[in-house]
Amino acid sequence: MTHEANAVLSKVRGMYGRMLGPAQYEELLRKQSLQEISAYLREKTSYAHALAGVQDSSVHRGLLEDLLERDQFYQYERLIHYIDPQKGIWRIITLNLEVELLLSCLRAIISGRPGTGLLADLPTALQPWVRFKMVDLARAQTVEQLAQVLKGTPYGPIFEELLRKYPPLPNRKVRYTSIEMGLRSVYFSTLLEWVDQWVRGEAAAQLRELIGLRAELLNLSALWRVKTYFPQVETGWVQQMLPFRCKLTPREWQAMVKAKDRTALEALIRQSWYGRRMPLEEGEPIEVLAGRLRCQVCRRMLRFSTDPQVVYTAYMMLRTMETEDIVRIIEGIRYKMPLDRIDKLLMKTKG
């Protein structure tokens, strides 16, 4: 193994060691306000860099969440000296950033408030890592202007095809969910292409599992929500879901799509690979159960894989889920939810 590979493995596992542990989760749950959460994260956790200079008295939920999202890029920066970002799956975070920026722009256009959200707070230092002009993106006020910004970039043809496939409704309402799933499909496809191009053997199989599991669980969670809240809806919407399989066979997936309601769906899930790993009978949201399962798989890969790209990908996925946990705590405290209820919604990435 090369010196660079050893350096990445050591660095990433050290970064994982500084992620939130059980005691820090308990401390966060005891906080009474957003300001207390912000101060604790800055002073006592590895989020200090992302929150440096933040005034707790003036911090608001949107800013704090955006800063936490930005932290993932700082983790990437810590490894940049040891890797060639043009070879391999190292760009998973910058690819994710691009997709999230585009979706943030779409949400701002829909709300009539361009330049808000994630776009408003990202520093210009990130521009070299993004394949479109962030400033122009922030100024886009219509989907047509967004399409113009993306011309000449890898996203230009992709976005134009999505607009052709999912044109605005007669009232010019953007079909956000359809476009979102289209962009996320490109995200997963690109990751798998990078794996095929740059990785071989057991490491390639491990990366495909990490990527495929995330995509399939997104589909499974969406299907669970449909069967829970809209059991009578036609199945045409299934065509918009991510076209990736991991642990489910095509026959199992089709049976789940055709399930008449959530009870029938859960019975099928229990008979599948997921049934032995997601305790649906506990009554917790499937997104949380799916997240905990992904945490288990990521932790296994991080601890036992000897490939730096696998370890790095597992860590970045865990870091993303940890950020989601913090946001859940923020939301729970904001709405004065009982602490035991908030605790049940957390994935707790270090187990």
C-alpha positions as CSV (number, residue, x, y, z in Angstrom):
1,M,0.0,0.0,0.0
2,T,1.3,3.4,-0.9
3,H,2.3,6.1,1.6
4,E,-0.6,8.3,0.3
5,A,-3.1,5.4,0.8
6,N,-1.9,4.9,4.4
7,A,-2.1,8.6,5.1
8,V,-5.7,8.7,3.9
9,L,-6.7,5.7,5.9
10,S,-5.1,7.1,9.1
11,K,-6.5,10.6,8.5
12,V,-10.1,9.5,7.8
13,R,-10.2,7.1,10.7
14,G,-8.9,9.9,12.9
15,M,-11.6,12.2,11.6
16,Y,-14.2,9.6,12.4
17,G,-12.9,9.4,15.9
18,R,-13.8,13.0,16.4
19,M,-17.4,12.6,15.3
20,L,-20.2,13.0,17.9
21,G,-20.3,10.2,20.4
22,P,-23.2,9.1,22.7
23,A,-22.2,11.7,25.4
24,Q,-22.2,14.5,23.0
25,Y,-25.6,13.5,21.6
26,E,-26.9,13.7,25.2
27,E,-25.4,17.1,25.7
28,L,-27.0,18.4,22.5
29,L,-30.4,17.0,23.6
30,R,-30.1,18.9,26.8
31,K,-29.7,22.3,25.1
32,Q,-32.7,24.7,25.3
33,S,-32.2,26.9,22.2
34,L,-30.5,27.2,18.8
35,Q,-28.0,29.6,20.3
36,E,-26.9,27.0,22.9
37,I,-26.6,24.3,20.2
38,S,-24.5,26.6,18.1
39,A,-22.2,27.5,21.0
40,Y,-21.7,23.8,21.9
41,L,-21.0,22.7,18.4
42,R,-18.4,25.4,17.9
43,E,-16.7,25.0,21.3
44,K,-16.9,21.3,22.0
45,T,-17.0,19.4,18.7
46,S,-15.3,19.0,15.3
47,Y,-17.7,21.5,13.8
48,A,-15.6,24.3,15.2
49,H,-14.1,25.2,11.8
50,A,-17.4,25.4,10.1
51,L,-18.9,27.6,12.8
52,A,-15.8,29.8,13.4
53,G,-16.8,33.4,13.8
54,V,-20.5,32.7,14.2
55,Q,-22.3,35.1,16.6
56,D,-24.6,32.8,18.7
57,S,-26.9,35.7,19.6
58,S,-27.7,36.3,15.9
59,V,-27.5,32.8,14.4
60,H,-30.7,31.5,12.8
61,R,-31.8,28.0,11.9
62,G,-31.2,28.4,8.1
63,L,-27.7,29.7,8.6
64,L,-26.7,27.1,11.1
65,E,-28.0,24.3,8.8
66,D,-26.1,25.7,5.8
67,L,-22.9,26.0,7.8
68,L,-23.2,22.4,8.9
69,E,-23.7,21.4,5.2
70,R,-20.6,23.3,4.3
71,D,-18.6,21.4,6.9
72,Q,-18.6,18.4,4.7
73,F,-16.5,20.3,2.2
74,Y,-14.0,21.2,4.9
75,Q,-13.6,17.4,5.6
76,Y,-12.8,17.0,1.9
77,E,-10.2,19.8,2.0
78,R,-8.3,18.0,4.8
79,L,-7.5,15.2,2.4
80,I,-6.9,17.0,-0.8
81,H,-3.1,16.9,-0.4
82,Y,-3.1,13.1,-0.3
83,I,-5.2,12.3,-3.3
84,D,-5.8,13.0,-7.0
85,P,-9.4,14.3,-7.0
86,Q,-9.7,13.6,-10.7
87,K,-9.1,9.9,-10.3
88,G,-11.6,7.9,-8.3
89,I,-14.7,8.7,-6.2
90,W,-13.1,11.5,-4.1
91,R,-15.4,14.1,-5.7
92,I,-18.5,12.6,-4.1
93,I,-18.8,15.7,-1.8
94,T,-18.3,18.3,-4.6
95,L,-20.7,16.4,-6.8
96,N,-23.2,16.4,-3.9
97,L,-22.6,20.1,-3.4
98,E,-23.4,20.8,-7.1
99,V,-26.7,18.9,-6.9
100,E,-27.7,20.5,-3.6
101,L,-26.9,24.0,-5.1
102,L,-29.1,23.3,-8.1
103,L,-31.9,22.1,-5.9
104,S,-31.5,25.1,-3.6
105,C,-31.8,27.4,-6.6
106,L,-34.9,25.6,-7.8
107,R,-36.5,25.9,-4.3
108,A,-35.7,29.6,-4.3
109,I,-37.2,30.1,-7.7
110,I,-40.4,28.3,-6.6
111,S,-40.6,30.4,-3.4
112,G,-40.0,33.7,-5.4
113,R,-36.8,34.4,-3.3
114,P,-33.8,33.9,-5.6
115,G,-30.4,33.9,-3.9
116,T,-31.7,32.5,-0.6
117,G,-30.9,29.2,1.1
118,L,-27.6,27.3,0.6
119,L,-26.6,29.7,-2.3
120,A,-26.7,32.8,-0.1
121,D,-24.2,31.6,2.5
122,L,-21.6,29.6,0.6
123,P,-18.2,31.3,0.3
124,T,-16.7,32.1,-3.1
125,A,-13.7,29.9,-2.1
126,L,-15.8,27.0,-3.1
127,Q,-16.1,28.2,-6.7
128,P,-13.1,26.3,-8.1
129,W,-14.7,23.0,-7.1
130,V,-18.1,23.8,-8.7
131,R,-18.6,23.4,-12.5
132,F,-20.9,26.3,-12.9
133,K,-20.8,29.9,-11.7
134,M,-22.4,30.2,-8.3
135,V,-23.0,33.9,-8.5
136,D,-25.0,33.5,-11.7
137,L,-26.9,30.6,-10.2
138,A,-27.9,32.8,-7.2
139,R,-29.3,35.4,-9.6
140,A,-31.5,33.1,-11.6
141,Q,-35.1,34.0,-11.1
142,T,-36.7,31.4,-13.5
143,V,-36.0,27.9,-14.7
144,E,-35.2,29.3,-18.1
145,Q,-32.5,31.6,-16.6
146,L,-31.2,28.6,-14.6
147,A,-31.0,26.6,-17.8
148,Q,-29.0,29.5,-19.4
149,V,-26.5,29.5,-16.5
150,L,-25.9,25.8,-16.9
151,K,-25.3,26.0,-20.7
152,G,-21.7,24.9,-21.5
153,T,-21.4,22.9,-18.3
154,P,-21.9,19.2,-17.7
155,Y,-25.4,20.0,-16.3
156,G,-26.6,21.9,-19.3
157,P,-27.8,18.9,-21.5
158,I,-29.0,17.2,-18.3
159,F,-31.2,20.1,-17.2
160,E,-32.5,20.7,-20.7
161,E,-33.6,17.1,-21.0
162,L,-35.3,17.2,-17.6
163,L,-37.2,20.3,-18.6
164,R,-38.3,18.6,-21.8
165,K,-39.4,15.6,-19.8
166,Y,-41.0,17.5,-17.0
167,P,-42.0,20.9,-18.4
168,P,-43.6,23.5,-16.0
169,L,-47.3,23.1,-15.5
170,P,-49.7,25.6,-17.2
171,N,-49.4,28.0,-14.2
172,R,-45.6,27.8,-14.7
173,K,-45.3,25.8,-11.5
174,V,-42.0,24.0,-11.4
175,R,-42.3,20.2,-11.2
176,Y,-39.7,20.1,-8.4
177,T,-40.0,16.5,-7.3
178,S,-39.6,15.1,-10.8
179,I,-36.5,17.3,-11.5
180,E,-35.1,16.5,-8.1
181,M,-35.2,12.8,-8.7
182,G,-33.7,13.3,-12.2
183,L,-30.7,15.2,-10.7
184,R,-30.3,12.6,-8.0
185,S,-30.4,9.8,-10.5
186,V,-27.5,11.6,-12.4
187,Y,-25.6,11.9,-9.1
188,F,-25.8,8.1,-8.4
189,S,-25.1,7.2,-12.0
190,T,-22.0,9.4,-12.0
191,L,-20.7,7.9,-8.8
192,L,-21.1,4.4,-10.2
193,E,-19.4,5.4,-13.4
194,W,-16.4,6.6,-11.4
195,V,-16.3,3.3,-9.5
196,D,-16.3,1.4,-12.8
197,Q,-13.6,3.6,-14.2
198,W,-11.2,3.8,-11.3
199,V,-11.8,1.0,-8.8
200,R,-11.4,-2.8,-9.1
201,G,-12.0,-5.9,-7.1
202,E,-13.5,-6.0,-3.6
203,A,-13.2,-2.2,-3.2
204,A,-15.4,-1.7,-6.2
205,A,-18.0,-4.1,-4.8
206,Q,-17.9,-2.3,-1.4
207,L,-18.4,1.1,-3.1
208,R,-21.3,-0.2,-5.2
209,E,-22.9,-1.5,-2.0
210,L,-22.5,1.9,-0.2
211,I,-23.9,3.8,-3.2
212,G,-26.6,1.3,-4.2
213,L,-27.8,0.9,-0.6
214,R,-28.3,4.7,-0.3
215,A,-30.3,4.9,-3.5
216,E,-32.4,1.8,-2.8
217,L,-33.3,3.0,0.7
218,L,-34.3,6.4,-0.7
219,N,-36.7,4.5,-3.0
220,L,-38.0,2.3,-0.2
221,S,-38.6,5.2,2.1
222,A,-40.5,7.1,-0.7
223,L,-42.6,3.9,-1.4
224,W,-43.4,3.5,2.3
225,R,-44.7,7.1,2.5
226,V,-46.9,6.6,-0.6
227,K,-48.3,3.4,0.8
228,T,-48.9,5.1,4.1
229,Y,-50.5,8.3,3.0
230,F,-51.7,7.7,-0.6
231,P,-52.4,4.0,-0.9
232,Q,-54.9,4.5,-3.7
233,V,-52.6,6.5,-6.0
234,E,-51.8,5.1,-9.4
235,T,-48.4,3.5,-9.9
236,G,-47.3,5.9,-12.7
237,W,-45.2,7.8,-10.3
238,V,-42.8,4.8,-9.9
239,Q,-41.2,5.8,-13.2
240,Q,-39.7,8.8,-11.5
241,M,-37.9,6.8,-8.8
242,L,-34.2,6.1,-8.9
243,P,-33.4,3.2,-11.3
244,F,-31.0,1.4,-9.0
245,R,-31.2,-2.0,-7.2
246,C,-28.9,-3.2,-4.4
247,K,-30.4,-5.8,-2.1
248,L,-33.8,-6.2,-3.6
249,T,-34.4,-8.4,-6.7
250,P,-36.6,-6.9,-9.5
251,R,-39.4,-9.3,-8.5
252,E,-39.3,-8.2,-4.9
253,W,-39.3,-4.5,-5.9
254,Q,-42.3,-5.0,-8.2
255,A,-44.2,-6.8,-5.5
256,M,-43.6,-3.9,-3.2
257,V,-44.8,-1.4,-5.7
258,K,-48.0,-3.4,-6.2
259,A,-48.6,-3.8,-2.4
260,K,-52.1,-2.5,-1.6
261,D,-51.1,-0.6,1.5
262,R,-48.4,-0.1,4.1
263,T,-49.2,-3.2,6.0
264,A,-48.8,-5.3,2.9
265,L,-45.5,-3.4,2.0
266,E,-44.1,-4.0,5.5
267,A,-44.9,-7.7,5.2
268,L,-42.9,-7.9,2.0
269,I,-40.0,-5.9,3.5
270,R,-39.8,-8.4,6.4
271,Q,-39.3,-11.2,3.9
272,S,-36.5,-9.4,2.1
273,W,-32.8,-8.8,3.0
274,Y,-34.0,-5.7,4.8
275,G,-36.4,-7.5,7.0
276,R,-33.6,-9.0,9.1
277,R,-32.0,-5.6,9.6
278,M,-34.8,-3.0,9.9
279,P,-37.1,-3.6,12.9
280,L,-40.3,-2.1,11.4
281,E,-42.4,-3.2,14.3
282,E,-40.8,-0.5,16.5
283,G,-43.0,2.0,14.7
284,E,-40.2,4.5,14.0
285,P,-40.1,6.4,10.7
286,I,-38.6,4.2,8.0
287,E,-36.2,7.0,7.1
288,V,-34.6,6.7,10.6
289,L,-34.5,2.9,10.4
290,A,-33.0,3.1,6.9
291,G,-30.4,5.6,8.2
292,R,-29.4,3.4,11.1
293,L,-28.9,0.5,8.7
294,R,-26.7,2.6,6.5
295,C,-24.7,3.7,9.5
296,Q,-24.1,0.0,10.4
297,V,-22.9,-0.7,6.9
298,C,-20.7,2.4,6.7
299,R,-19.1,1.7,10.1
300,R,-18.3,-1.8,9.0
301,M,-16.7,-0.6,5.8
302,L,-14.8,2.2,7.6
303,R,-13.4,-0.2,10.2
304,F,-12.5,-3.2,8.1
305,S,-11.9,-2.1,4.5
306,T,-8.3,-1.5,3.5
307,D,-9.1,0.6,0.5
308,P,-8.8,4.4,1.1
309,Q,-11.7,5.3,-1.3
310,V,-14.1,2.9,0.5
311,V,-13.1,4.2,3.9
312,Y,-13.4,7.8,2.7
313,T,-16.8,7.3,1.1
314,A,-18.1,5.5,4.2
315,Y,-16.9,8.4,6.4
316,M,-18.4,11.1,4.3
317,M,-21.7,9.3,4.3
318,L,-21.6,9.0,8.0
319,R,-20.7,12.7,8.4
320,T,-23.7,13.6,6.2
321,M,-26.0,11.5,8.4
322,E,-24.6,13.1,11.5
323,T,-25.4,16.5,10.1
324,E,-29.0,15.3,9.5
325,D,-29.1,14.2,13.2
326,I,-28.1,17.7,14.3
327,V,-30.8,19.2,12.2
328,R,-33.4,16.9,13.7
329,I,-32.3,18.0,17.2
330,I,-32.6,21.6,16.1
331,E,-36.1,21.0,14.7
332,G,-37.1,19.0,17.8
333,I,-36.1,21.7,20.2
334,R,-37.6,24.4,18.1
335,Y,-41.0,22.7,18.2
336,K,-40.6,21.7,21.9
337,M,-40.8,18.0,21.2
338,P,-40.2,15.6,24.2
339,L,-36.5,14.7,24.4
340,D,-37.2,11.0,24.3
341,R,-39.1,11.5,21.1
342,I,-36.3,13.5,19.5
343,D,-33.9,10.7,20.6
344,K,-35.9,8.1,18.8
345,L,-35.5,10.1,15.5
346,L,-31.7,10.0,15.6
347,M,-29.4,7.7,13.7
348,K,-26.4,8.2,16.0
349,T,-23.7,7.5,13.5
350,K,-21.1,6.1,16.0
351,G,-23.6,3.7,17.5
